[in-house]
Amino acid sequence: MKPLPLGPLLDSQTRIRHDFLDFAEQWQRTRAGWRDEPARNFEQESLSNLSPTLTRVAAAMQDFADAARRADHLLADPDHPGHL
C-alpha cells in the first residue's frame, strides 16, 4: 500500500505560515502610518482573532498529518497490535 502523500498538506502549512508572516509585516508598516480610531477599530475587530485562529488551524493540520502518518503505519504493518 502506498503511503498517503502529505506533501500538499505540508506545503499548505508552510504557505499559510509564510503568508501570515508577510501579512503581519505589511500590517505593521501600514499601522505605522495609520494611527487613528478607525485603524484601532479595524485592528481590534478584524485582526485581533486572526493569529489565534491561524494557530488553531496550523495545529489541526499538524494533528491531521500525524493521524494520517499513524494510519499509514498501521495499515502497512498488519502484525502491529493496533492494526484494524
C-alpha positions, 0 to 999 in steps of 0.5 A, spaced: 500 500 500 502 506 498 503 511 503 498 517 503 502 523 500 502 529 505 506 533 501 500 538 499 498 538 506 505 540 508 506 545 503 499 548 505 502 549 512 508 552 510 504 557 505 499 559 510 505 560 515 509 564 510 503 568 508 501 570 515 508 572 516 508 577 510 501 579 512 503 581 519 509 585 516 505 589 511 500 590 517 505 593 521 508 598 516 501 600 514 499 601 522 505 605 522 502 610 518 495 609 520 494 611 527 487 613 528 480 610 531 478 607 525 485 603 524 484 601 532 477 599 530 479 595 524 485 592 528 481 590 534 475 587 530 478 584 524 485 582 526 485 581 533 482 573 532 486 572 526 493 569 529 489 565 534 485 562 529 491 561 524 494 557 530 488 553 531 488 551 524 496 550 523 495 545 529 489 541 526 493 540 520 499 538 524 494 533 528 491 531 521 498 529 518 500 525 524 493 521 524 494 520 517 502 518 518 499 513 524 494 510 519 499 509 514 503 505 519 498 501 521 495 499 515 502 497 512 504 493 518 498 488 519 502 484 525 502 491 529 497 490 535 493 496 533 492 494 526 484 494 524 
